[in-house]
């Protein structure tokens, strides 16, 4: 095998490894805290919104203590797109204190019922003022 062929193969392998590593990093959650048992209550600010149904509650400043929660069934928020659902969840919860009760697990993630500023999160995301604020996030 010629030297140039070996170099091309090595470069291809390095590119492949880099792509796999990037993909793995992209799917790793920022929120690395362990979810408590079903029935437990957690409190803290919402510091990361993953998508239209999942967010992270920070128990302490380090992301290693941020707990990822499935807080909304995506069908609860009637929106035209996944991006719109995420924007609504951002407007309803981001940087606000949450009180969440762990209700179970789904797809390996903790599910929870959360209150934000004394309101059920599931009701809050549907409010007209939240929909308006979600437009500002864009």
VENRA-V997578 format. One record per backbone hydrogen bond with DSSP energy under -0.5 kcal/mol. NH is the residue of the N-H (numbers start at 1). CO is the residue of the C=O. E is the energy in kcal/mol with one decimal. If there is no record, write none. Layout:
nh	co	e
NH	CO	E
NH	CO	E
This chain:
nh	co	e
6	2	-2.0
7	3	-2.3
8	4	-2.2
9	5	-2.4
10	6	-2.6
11	7	-2.7
12	8	-2.4
13	9	-2.5
14	10	-2.5
15	11	-2.5
16	12	-2.4
17	13	-2.5
18	14	-2.4
19	15	-2.4
20	16	-2.3
21	17	-2.5
22	18	-2.3
23	19	-2.4
24	20	-2.4
25	21	-2.2
26	22	-2.3
27	23	-1.4
28	24	-0.7
28	25	-0.8
32	30	-0.8
32	63	-2.4
33	63	-0.5
33	66	-3.0
39	102	-2.9
40	37	-2.1
42	100	-2.8
44	98	-1.9
46	96	-2.2
47	45	-0.8
47	56	-1.5
48	56	-0.9
50	48	-0.5
50	54	-1.7
51	54	-1.4
55	69	-1.9
56	48	-2.7
57	67	-2.3
58	45	-2.9
58	56	-0.5
59	57	-0.6
59	65	-1.1
65	62	-2.6
66	63	-1.2
67	57	-2.9
68	66	-0.6
69	55	-3.0
70	110	-3.0
71	53	-2.6
71	69	-0.9
72	53	-1.6
74	72	-0.6
76	73	-3.1
77	73	-0.6
78	76	-0.8
79	77	-1.2
85	81	-1.8
86	82	-2.2
87	83	-2.4
88	84	-2.2
89	85	-2.2
90	86	-2.6
91	87	-2.5
92	88	-2.3
93	89	-2.1
94	89	-0.6
94	90	-1.6
95	46	-3.1
96	93	-2.1
98	44	-3.0
99	115	-2.0
100	42	-2.8
101	113	-2.4
102	40	-2.7
102	100	-0.5
103	111	-2.5
104	111	-1.2
106	109	-2.5
109	106	-2.2
110	68	-0.5
111	104	-2.7
112	70	-2.1
113	101	-2.1
114	112	-0.5
115	99	-2.6
116	119	-2.9
117	97	-0.9
119	116	-1.8
121	114	-2.8
123	120	-0.7
124	120	-2.3
125	121	-2.1
126	123	-1.0
127	124	-1.5
130	127	-0.6
131	127	-2.1
132	128	-2.2
133	129	-2.2
134	130	-2.5
135	131	-1.1
136	132	-0.9
136	133	-0.6
137	133	-1.1
138	135	-0.8
